[in-house]
């Protein structure tokens, strides 16, 4: 009977460890507060959630869309 209690406590310990690992993984993936929001980029933020390079690319893309398609989005 004592063996069953030990087996049960080992299972509960593993469950707790797995839950803690999953919680850590969720917070790690959501805690992207200081890096670029562009997928795969881990550079520091510059403006509007982008790093300096992706911010410039984003602004350039918007400018070119407005330049070549002035009625775009209206």
Beta strands, then each sheet from edge to edge (+ up, - down):
end
